[in-house]
């Protein structure tokens, strides 16, 4: 019976060893290691989640690449439009037929941009038409010309809600009032000589009236960025005013002969608007200060922040909005990526909207890429400003998307790869069999089985010796 008991234990151990060797696992049933099984199953669940999160991140990268490729094509089309605008501005050479041909080509290109915005898809999900991003619509057209809100506001994710504004500082135009007074607008300016406005020289021969000199200055307003007007009923003085608001637009006046001024030189600089703007985010309403004139030749009426959000004030809005007033509404449609193995390990991103009427806003009041018209000189000049603003805007959108792809999605994917590797190694330490040790144990049990069978046979022979006494 003792030999039988030991042989039974050996055969049970041999069965477990065969099970571990055939499956490659140290834990095949809960009875093998109850605590180890609990830890192992939890880790297996995490590993499966991490593995799917890696695939999610790669899908998100591919989706971002699809959107970025479409944005790149839009930027190529914008460059083509700008070339046509520059050619159209060369009015000394280009005739009306060529201008109309350029305008036709521009309209065709704008239609292509519109088509890209409408049809760029990932599966059945539209990417660039606003259904996968954030849309901001103006509700107070008297005070605000346009609003652009991206997916991030003051480092928070944008949510559905109103946009309210309150003025802190109004934008100002640069203004110079001349020191000389004249009897009337028709008075002769007897002083001869030249005077310079923002680098452009004007001449007075001593026979021109004040009004004719004003006309001269205004005829070059598109070049100098300055408009002249007369102030007063008699005497009258000449006032120079920058066409645009903001610190980016100054007036430099040089008058060595003192034709219009009592001093040789004068200068003035505009000021930028500063407004507090409140937008709804996923953490609640957040107020941020937006300032005009942020960028080369940016209007002081065009408010912006470091996240690419912007809005263009009207002249009425520049002096209104003394108290918090709703000027727009935001509809958020952020795409959401699950990039982790656990709950709340996701990220939202507002895909850009690239319809032509959303691009280039703010460069020229009330105008966008959809309004480009190069059939006249003023339109061609405005077209270059609008297209430059659209190029900058689109580059910012591409940069934001590229940063999100490289610094979040791809980085997260690499981090998840490392996490999966280490978690798999840890789970293997708990669950998998040590094959070298198991082979050794299997061999030991085989020897014990053979010896146990031999001893059991001999033990069974011992009672037979008692029968010898009865013979």
KOLGU-368127 format. One line per 4 residues: number of its first residue (from 1); their letters; for each residue x, y, z of C-alpha. Coordinates in nm, 4 decimals. Example, Ala and Ser with C-alpha at 12.3 -4.5 7.8 and 13.67 -1.06 7.14 Angstrom:
REM residues 2
1> AS> 1.2300:-0.4500:0.7800 ~ 1.3670:-0.1060:0.7140
***
This chain:
REM residues 471
1> XXXX> 0.0000:0.0000:0.0000 ~ 0.2904:0.2373:0.0741 ~ 0.4490:0.1662:-0.2652 ~ 0.1102:0.2112:-0.4330
5> XXXX> 0.0619:0.5505:-0.2639 ~ 0.4013:0.6790:-0.3751 ~ 0.3482:0.5482:-0.7301 ~ 0.0102:0.7246:-0.7458
9> XXXX> 0.1724:1.0552:-0.6425 ~ 0.4401:1.0081:-0.9077 ~ 0.1854:0.9422:-1.1788 ~ -0.0113:1.2523:-1.0775
13> XXXX> 0.3051:1.4657:-1.0945 ~ 0.3926:1.3080:-1.4295 ~ 0.0466:1.3960:-1.5636 ~ 0.0909:1.7610:-1.4580
17> XXXX> 0.4370:1.7696:-1.6126 ~ 0.3090:1.6292:-1.9418 ~ 0.0332:1.8930:-1.9382 ~ 0.2842:2.1761:-1.8851
21> XXXX> 0.5212:2.0445:-2.1515 ~ 0.2468:1.9946:-2.4095 ~ 0.0833:2.3356:-2.3513 ~ 0.3955:2.5368:-2.2735
25> XXXX> 0.2153:2.6863:-1.9737 ~ 0.2973:2.6559:-1.6058 ~ -0.0634:2.7444:-1.5175 ~ -0.3187:2.5389:-1.7102
29> XXXX> -0.5956:2.5410:-1.4526 ~ -0.6787:2.7617:-1.1569 ~ -0.5617:2.4824:-0.9255 ~ -0.2068:2.5096:-1.0607
33> XXXX> -0.1588:2.8607:-0.9090 ~ -0.4784:3.0458:-0.8068 ~ -0.3067:3.3798:-0.7279 ~ -0.0879:3.3588:-1.0372
37> XXXX> -0.3948:3.2874:-1.2528 ~ -0.5725:3.6021:-1.1247 ~ -0.2717:3.8252:-1.1963 ~ -0.2086:3.6611:-1.5315
41> XXXX> -0.5667:3.6985:-1.6552 ~ -0.5720:4.0685:-1.5642 ~ -0.2445:4.1218:-1.7471 ~ -0.3695:3.9297:-2.0508
45> XXXX> -0.6720:4.1594:-2.0637 ~ -0.4448:4.4639:-2.0484 ~ -0.2164:4.3248:-2.3184 ~ -0.5136:4.2648:-2.5487
49> XXXX> -0.6337:4.6225:-2.4868 ~ -0.2871:4.7671:-2.5511 ~ -0.2596:4.5632:-2.8708 ~ -0.5881:4.7094:-2.9968
53> XXXX> -0.4866:5.0596:-2.8847 ~ -0.1729:5.0259:-3.0991 ~ -0.3902:4.9412:-3.3998 ~ -0.6216:5.2325:-3.3108
57> XXXX> -0.3243:5.4704:-3.3044 ~ -0.2070:5.3466:-3.6431 ~ -0.5569:5.3916:-3.7865 ~ -0.5589:5.7453:-3.6455
61> XXXX> -0.2193:5.8162:-3.8057 ~ -0.3478:5.6933:-4.1416 ~ -0.6592:5.9097:-4.1037 ~ -0.4439:6.2141:-4.0230
65> XXXX> -0.2229:6.1406:-4.3251 ~ -0.5321:6.1320:-4.5466 ~ -0.6439:6.4731:-4.4207 ~ -0.2922:6.6180:-4.4452
69> XXXX> -0.2530:6.4998:-4.8050 ~ -0.5766:6.6792:-4.8937 ~ -0.4565:6.9969:-4.7167 ~ -0.1305:6.9765:-4.9111
73> XXXX> -0.3240:6.9682:-5.2363 ~ -0.5276:7.2714:-5.1267 ~ -0.2058:7.4573:-5.0526 ~ -0.0747:7.3726:-5.3997
77> XXXX> -0.3930:7.5158:-5.5499 ~ -0.3539:7.8318:-5.3385 ~ -0.0045:7.8834:-5.4784 ~ -0.1442:7.8550:-5.8293
81> XXXX> -0.4127:8.1140:-5.7500 ~ -0.1546:8.3512:-5.6065 ~ 0.0530:8.3304:-5.9228 ~ -0.2505:8.4324:-6.1249
85> XXXX> -0.3249:8.7188:-5.8833 ~ 0.0307:8.8510:-5.9120 ~ 0.0092:8.8346:-6.2899 ~ -0.3268:9.0147:-6.2875
89> XXXX> -0.1843:9.2935:-6.0712 ~ 0.0576:9.3767:-6.3545 ~ -0.2042:9.5998:-6.5136 ~ 0.0466:9.7780:-6.7379
93> XXXX> 0.0886:9.4576:-6.9399 ~ -0.2178:9.2394:-6.8889 ~ -0.5282:9.3263:-7.0873 ~ -0.8928:9.2703:-6.9918
97> XXXX> -0.9171:8.9433:-7.1861 ~ -0.6244:8.7989:-6.9923 ~ -0.7726:8.9234:-6.6647 ~ -1.0994:8.7477:-6.7403
101> XXXX> -0.9135:8.4291:-6.8352 ~ -0.7221:8.4446:-6.5060 ~ -1.0453:8.4967:-6.3138 ~ -1.2038:8.1971:-6.4880
105> XXXX> -0.9085:7.9792:-6.3946 ~ -0.9175:8.1049:-6.0353 ~ -1.2873:8.0222:-6.0073 ~ -1.2193:7.6718:-6.1387
109> XXXX> -0.9425:7.6267:-5.8829 ~ -1.1665:7.7518:-5.6019 ~ -1.4267:7.4955:-5.7078 ~ -1.1571:7.2265:-5.6775
113> XXXX> -1.0796:7.3421:-5.3227 ~ -1.4512:7.3282:-5.2439 ~ -1.4678:6.9753:-5.3833 ~ -1.1700:6.8649:-5.1711
117> XXXX> -1.3411:7.0043:-4.8603 ~ -1.6625:6.8198:-4.9437 ~ -1.5243:6.4845:-5.0572 ~ -1.2154:6.4079:-4.8481
121> XXXX> -1.3184:6.0999:-4.6502 ~ -1.1877:5.8240:-4.4253 ~ -1.4257:5.5422:-4.5041 ~ -1.7618:5.7156:-4.4892
125> XXXX> -1.6478:5.9858:-4.2449 ~ -1.5975:6.3315:-4.3979 ~ -1.2774:6.4955:-4.2724 ~ -1.2626:6.8562:-4.3937
129> XXXX> -1.6222:6.9756:-4.4165 ~ -1.6717:7.0561:-4.0484 ~ -1.8548:6.7389:-3.9488 ~ -1.5280:6.6111:-3.7992
133> XXXX> -1.4177:6.9454:-3.6589 ~ -1.5431:7.2688:-3.5088 ~ -1.7696:7.5206:-3.6802 ~ -1.8045:7.8780:-3.5541
137> XXXX> -2.0803:8.0937:-3.6989 ~ -2.1231:8.4690:-3.6544 ~ -2.4518:8.5749:-3.4972 ~ -2.3679:8.9474:-3.4588
141> XXXX> -2.2746:9.0549:-3.8128 ~ -2.2776:9.4211:-3.7130 ~ -1.9810:9.3849:-3.4797 ~ -1.7955:9.0783:-3.6082
145> XXXX> -1.7120:8.9961:-3.9688 ~ -1.5790:8.6418:-3.9241 ~ -1.4896:8.3868:-3.6558 ~ -1.2555:8.0895:-3.6722
149> XXXX> -1.2366:7.8569:-3.3710 ~ -1.0238:7.5427:-3.3938 ~ -1.0356:7.2395:-3.1689 ~ -0.8395:7.3987:-2.8824
153> XXXX> -0.9242:7.7069:-2.6771 ~ -0.6915:7.8215:-2.3961 ~ -0.5456:7.4708:-2.3901 ~ -0.8927:7.3158:-2.3501
157> XXXX> -1.0990:7.1125:-2.5966 ~ -1.3759:7.3215:-2.7526 ~ -1.7392:7.2227:-2.6912 ~ -2.0768:7.3400:-2.8209
161> XXXX> -2.1794:7.6813:-2.6947 ~ -2.1881:8.0581:-2.7471 ~ -1.8990:8.2936:-2.8205 ~ -1.9079:8.6158:-2.6189
165> XXXX> -1.6778:8.9181:-2.6390 ~ -1.6009:9.2225:-2.4288 ~ -1.3786:9.5117:-2.5321 ~ -1.0730:9.6051:-2.3315
169> XXXX> -0.8949:9.8254:-2.5871 ~ -1.0149:9.9478:-2.9262 ~ -0.7892:9.9303:-3.2295 ~ -0.6671:10.2634:-3.3680
173> XXXX> -0.5447:10.3930:-3.7015 ~ -0.2243:10.5921:-3.7286 ~ -0.3134:10.9619:-3.7755 ~ -0.1012:11.2711:-3.8478
177> XXXX> -0.2602:11.6175:-3.8505 ~ -0.0541:11.8715:-4.0410 ~ 0.0457:12.1952:-3.8688 ~ -0.0226:12.4314:-4.1567
181> XXXX> -0.3642:12.5855:-4.2066 ~ -0.5125:12.6985:-4.5402 ~ -0.7981:12.9330:-4.6073 ~ -1.0025:12.6714:-4.7918
185> XXXX> -0.9742:12.3491:-4.9923 ~ -0.9215:12.5593:-5.3064 ~ -0.6395:12.7634:-5.1582 ~ -0.3134:12.7560:-5.3559
189> XXXX> -0.0210:12.5856:-5.1865 ~ 0.2526:12.8329:-5.2771 ~ 0.5407:12.6404:-5.1197 ~ 0.7265:12.4307:-5.3762
193> XXXX> 0.9127:12.1075:-5.3089 ~ 0.8606:11.7400:-5.2433 ~ 0.7141:11.5560:-4.9465 ~ 0.7261:11.1826:-4.8791
197> XXXX> 0.4493:10.9615:-4.7419 ~ 0.5589:10.6117:-4.6388 ~ 0.8432:10.6143:-4.8887 ~ 0.6478:10.7555:-5.1833
201> XXXX> 0.7404:11.1056:-5.3013 ~ 0.4872:11.3714:-5.4041 ~ 0.5722:11.7097:-5.5578 ~ 0.4195:12.0559:-5.5290
205> XXXX> 0.5012:12.3146:-5.8009 ~ 0.3447:12.6121:-5.6204 ~ 0.0318:12.6267:-5.8375 ~ -0.1739:12.3396:-5.6970
209> XXXX> -0.4592:12.3663:-5.4541 ~ -0.4816:12.1858:-5.1239 ~ -0.7601:11.9687:-5.2673 ~ -0.5465:11.8638:-5.5672
213> XXXX> -0.2629:11.7546:-5.3369 ~ -0.5146:11.5540:-5.1339 ~ -0.6249:11.3859:-5.4571 ~ -0.2628:11.3077:-5.5447
217> XXXX> -0.2073:11.1381:-5.2113 ~ -0.5302:10.9419:-5.2302 ~ -0.4540:10.8194:-5.5826 ~ -0.1527:10.6368:-5.4367
221> XXXX> -0.3348:10.5152:-5.1288 ~ -0.3063:10.1489:-5.2305 ~ 0.0726:10.1891:-5.2448 ~ 0.1327:10.4017:-4.9353
225> XXXX> -0.1473:10.2615:-4.7219 ~ -0.2442:10.6175:-4.6324 ~ -0.5509:10.8284:-4.7105 ~ -0.5612:11.2098:-4.6919
229> XXXX> -0.8589:11.4237:-4.5977 ~ -0.9246:11.7851:-4.5036 ~ -1.0327:11.8902:-4.1580 ~ -1.2052:12.2149:-4.0648
233> XXXX> -1.4061:12.4743:-4.2571 ~ -1.1473:12.7486:-4.2675 ~ -0.8737:12.7390:-4.2029 ~ -0.8497:12.3782:-4.3218
237> XXXX> -0.5722:12.1377:-4.2321 ~ -0.4673:11.8171:-4.4018 ~ -0.4980:11.4914:-4.2046 ~ -0.3170:11.1686:-4.3010
241> XXXX> -0.4799:10.8476:-4.1822 ~ -0.3609:10.4867:-4.2239 ~ -0.6009:10.2743:-4.4249 ~ -0.5770:9.9902:-4.1757
245> XXXX> -0.6046:9.9606:-3.8005 ~ -0.3240:9.8313:-3.5852 ~ 0.0384:9.8582:-3.4844 ~ 0.1487:9.6961:-3.8102
249> XXXX> 0.0410:10.0059:-4.0050 ~ 0.2336:10.3273:-3.9403 ~ 0.2712:10.6621:-4.1178 ~ 0.6107:10.8168:-4.1811
253> XXXX> 0.5921:11.1687:-4.3220 ~ 0.8959:11.3662:-4.4426 ~ 0.8562:11.7259:-4.5625 ~ 1.1933:11.9035:-4.5851
257> XXXX> 1.0406:12.2082:-4.7601 ~ 0.7484:12.2222:-4.5155 ~ 0.4951:12.2202:-4.7995 ~ 0.2068:12.0995:-4.5831
261> XXXX> 0.3494:12.0864:-4.2338 ~ 0.5348:12.3198:-4.0028 ~ 0.7871:12.0472:-3.9203 ~ 1.0254:11.8495:-4.1378
265> XXXX> 0.9104:11.5080:-4.0211 ~ 0.6271:11.3363:-3.8406 ~ 0.5294:10.9781:-3.7657 ~ 0.2437:10.7895:-3.6097
269> XXXX> 0.1568:10.4291:-3.5330 ~ -0.1774:10.2561:-3.4915 ~ -0.2932:10.0422:-3.2009 ~ -0.4264:9.6871:-3.1764
273> XXXX> -0.7612:9.5838:-3.0355 ~ -0.7658:9.3765:-2.7175 ~ -1.0801:9.1795:-2.6316 ~ -1.1769:8.9179:-2.3783
277> XXXX> -1.3465:8.6264:-2.5532 ~ -1.5345:8.3445:-2.3802 ~ -1.5876:8.0066:-2.5488 ~ -1.7412:7.6848:-2.4138
281> XXXX> -1.5023:7.3944:-2.3560 ~ -1.5408:7.0468:-2.2102 ~ -1.4366:7.1931:-1.8723 ~ -1.6839:7.4836:-1.8919
285> XXXX> -1.6816:7.8385:-2.0264 ~ -1.3228:7.9673:-2.0566 ~ -1.2250:8.3309:-2.1104 ~ -0.9095:8.4202:-2.3000
289> XXXX> -0.7611:8.7526:-2.4087 ~ -0.7220:8.7938:-2.7850 ~ -0.5127:9.0702:-2.9389 ~ -0.5132:9.2186:-3.2883
293> XXXX> -0.2146:9.2681:-3.5158 ~ -0.0483:8.9350:-3.4370 ~ 0.1492:8.8634:-3.7517 ~ 0.3110:9.0393:-4.0436
297> XXXX> 0.0763:9.3074:-4.1772 ~ -0.2058:9.1710:-3.9633 ~ -0.4895:9.4118:-3.9017 ~ -0.5381:9.5442:-3.5514
301> XXXX> -0.9019:9.4407:-3.5918 ~ -0.8066:9.0772:-3.6496 ~ -0.7927:8.9182:-3.3061 ~ -0.5990:8.5966:-3.2570
305> XXXX> -0.4363:8.3733:-2.9978 ~ -0.1512:8.1226:-2.9883 ~ -0.3833:7.8317:-3.0746 ~ -0.4753:7.9700:-3.4181
309> XXXX> -0.8208:8.0945:-3.3188 ~ -0.9119:8.4277:-3.4758 ~ -1.1967:8.6710:-3.5372 ~ -1.2283:8.9866:-3.7403
313> XXXX> -1.4016:9.2893:-3.5915 ~ -1.5947:9.5418:-3.7938 ~ -1.5276:9.9098:-3.7339 ~ -1.8554:9.9234:-3.5420
317> XXXX> -1.7527:9.6283:-3.3271 ~ -1.4206:9.7949:-3.2549 ~ -1.5921:10.0683:-3.0546 ~ -1.8911:9.8647:-2.9321
321> XXXX> -1.9034:9.5521:-2.7123 ~ -1.8319:9.7416:-2.3936 ~ -2.0044:9.4632:-2.2028 ~ -1.9999:9.0877:-2.2611
325> XXXX> -2.2066:9.0236:-2.5750 ~ -2.2747:8.7045:-2.7669 ~ -2.1357:8.7384:-3.1180 ~ -2.1297:8.3790:-3.2393
329> XXXX> -2.1967:8.0139:-3.1674 ~ -1.9673:7.7117:-3.1858 ~ -2.0719:7.3661:-3.2971 ~ -1.8067:7.1131:-3.2026
333> XXXX> -1.7713:6.7901:-3.3958 ~ -1.4334:6.6670:-3.2790 ~ -1.3156:6.3252:-3.3862 ~ -1.2272:6.1101:-3.0862
337> XXXX> -0.9443:5.8551:-3.0851 ~ -0.9225:5.5740:-2.8252 ~ -0.5455:5.5487:-2.7876 ~ -0.5189:5.3619:-2.4561
341> XXXX> -0.6189:5.0262:-2.3129 ~ -0.8390:5.1733:-2.0398 ~ -1.1383:5.4003:-1.9968 ~ -1.0815:5.7746:-2.0506
345> XXXX> -0.7555:5.7124:-2.2365 ~ -0.8747:5.8926:-2.5478 ~ -0.8067:6.2210:-2.7239 ~ -1.0212:6.4556:-2.9333
349> XXXX> -0.9067:6.6601:-3.2293 ~ -1.0980:6.9142:-3.4327 ~ -1.0321:6.8490:-3.7997 ~ -0.9972:7.1706:-4.0034
353> XXXX> -1.2615:7.3162:-4.2350 ~ -1.1216:7.4270:-4.5723 ~ -1.4177:7.5563:-4.7666 ~ -1.3063:7.8647:-4.9665
357> XXXX> -1.5343:8.0942:-4.7678 ~ -1.3472:7.9858:-4.4516 ~ -1.0010:8.0623:-4.5885 ~ -0.8294:8.4005:-4.6023
361> XXXX> -1.0870:8.5725:-4.3834 ~ -0.9600:8.8752:-4.1981 ~ -0.7119:9.0011:-4.4566 ~ -0.9727:9.2209:-4.6274
365> XXXX> -1.2868:9.3165:-4.4389 ~ -1.5814:9.0963:-4.5329 ~ -1.3809:8.9032:-4.7936 ~ -1.2569:8.5456:-4.8161
369> XXXX> -1.0972:8.3214:-5.0770 ~ -1.4396:8.2647:-5.2283 ~ -1.4608:8.6395:-5.3082 ~ -1.1316:8.6748:-5.4975
373> XXXX> -1.1757:8.8872:-5.8108 ~ -0.8694:8.9819:-6.0168 ~ -1.0501:9.1550:-6.3023 ~ -0.9503:9.4959:-6.1647
377> XXXX> -0.6413:9.6444:-6.0021 ~ -0.7886:9.6795:-5.6524 ~ -0.9261:9.3260:-5.6663 ~ -0.5874:9.1837:-5.7681
381> XXXX> -0.4183:9.3636:-5.4781 ~ -0.6815:9.2387:-5.2350 ~ -0.6532:8.8890:-5.3813 ~ -0.2848:8.8696:-5.2868
385> XXXX> -0.3652:8.9720:-4.9289 ~ -0.6482:8.7193:-4.9049 ~ -0.4430:8.4364:-5.0553 ~ -0.1440:8.5121:-4.8309
389> XXXX> -0.3753:8.4958:-4.5295 ~ -0.5226:8.1679:-4.6582 ~ -0.1762:8.0184:-4.7121 ~ -0.0738:8.1153:-4.3587
393> XXXX> -0.4001:7.9824:-4.2161 ~ -0.3699:7.6534:-4.4020 ~ -0.0045:7.6136:-4.3047 ~ -0.1078:7.6605:-3.9405
397> XXXX> -0.3778:7.3959:-3.9808 ~ -0.1319:7.1536:-4.1409 ~ 0.1219:7.2267:-3.8693 ~ -0.1335:7.1589:-3.5953
401> XXXX> -0.2405:6.8343:-3.7618 ~ 0.1206:6.7273:-3.8179 ~ 0.2083:6.8061:-3.4574 ~ -0.0900:6.6020:-3.3373
405> XXXX> 0.0144:6.3114:-3.5600 ~ 0.3859:6.3144:-3.4742 ~ 0.3844:6.4241:-3.1116 ~ 0.0750:6.2415:-2.9952
409> XXXX> -0.0434:5.9595:-3.2188 ~ 0.2928:5.8254:-3.3339 ~ 0.4546:5.8893:-2.9962 ~ 0.1676:5.7113:-2.8215
413> XXXX> 0.2029:5.4170:-3.0600 ~ 0.5717:5.3808:-2.9776 ~ 0.5012:5.4031:-2.6061 ~ 0.2307:5.1389:-2.6347
417> XXXX> 0.4702:4.9066:-2.8205 ~ 0.7127:4.9219:-2.5277 ~ 0.4305:4.8729:-2.2763 ~ 0.3029:4.5675:-2.4646
421> XXXX> 0.6502:4.4152:-2.4791 ~ 0.7136:4.4540:-2.1065 ~ 0.3666:4.3451:-2.0001 ~ 0.3931:4.0353:-2.2183
425> XXXX> 0.7298:3.9516:-2.0617 ~ 0.5837:3.9900:-1.7115 ~ 0.2794:3.7787:-1.7929 ~ 0.5061:3.5129:-1.9422
429> XXXX> 0.7079:3.4973:-1.6216 ~ 0.3876:3.4147:-1.4335 ~ 0.2030:3.1916:-1.6787 ~ 0.4522:3.0189:-1.9083
433> XXXX> 0.6415:2.7019:-1.8264 ~ 1.0184:2.6907:-1.7783 ~ 1.0841:2.4234:-2.0385 ~ 1.4328:2.3317:-1.9135
437> XXXX> 1.3091:2.2843:-1.5570 ~ 1.0017:2.0933:-1.6765 ~ 1.2103:1.8497:-1.8846 ~ 1.4285:1.7862:-1.5806
441> XXXX> 1.1212:1.7297:-1.3622 ~ 0.9639:1.5056:-1.6278 ~ 1.2752:1.2907:-1.6437 ~ 1.2876:1.2634:-1.2620
445> XXXX> 0.9234:1.1574:-1.2502 ~ 0.9771:0.8960:-1.5230 ~ 1.2598:0.7421:-1.3181 ~ 1.0415:0.7422:-1.0056
449> XXXX> 0.7565:0.5835:-1.2019 ~ 0.9759:0.2993:-1.3274 ~ 1.1307:0.2389:-0.9862 ~ 0.7880:0.2655:-0.8205
453> XXXX> 0.6440:0.0002:-1.0504 ~ 0.9394:-0.2282:-0.9788 ~ 0.9121:-0.1849:-0.6034 ~ 0.5322:-0.2329:-0.6154
457> XXXX> 0.5818:-0.5611:-0.7948 ~ 0.8305:-0.6757:-0.5318 ~ 0.6046:-0.5541:-0.2493 ~ 0.3170:-0.7589:-0.3932
461> XXXX> 0.5409:-1.0681:-0.3774 ~ 0.5984:-1.0357:0.0002 ~ 0.2526:-1.1727:0.1104 ~ 0.3093:-1.4764:-0.1090
465> XXXX> 0.5794:-1.5826:0.1360 ~ 0.3105:-1.6456:0.4034 ~ 0.1522:-1.9192:0.1885 ~ 0.4803:-2.1104:0.2034
469> XXX> 0.4111:-2.1722:0.5767 ~ 0.0880:-2.3643:0.4907 ~ 0.2579:-2.6095:0.2634
***
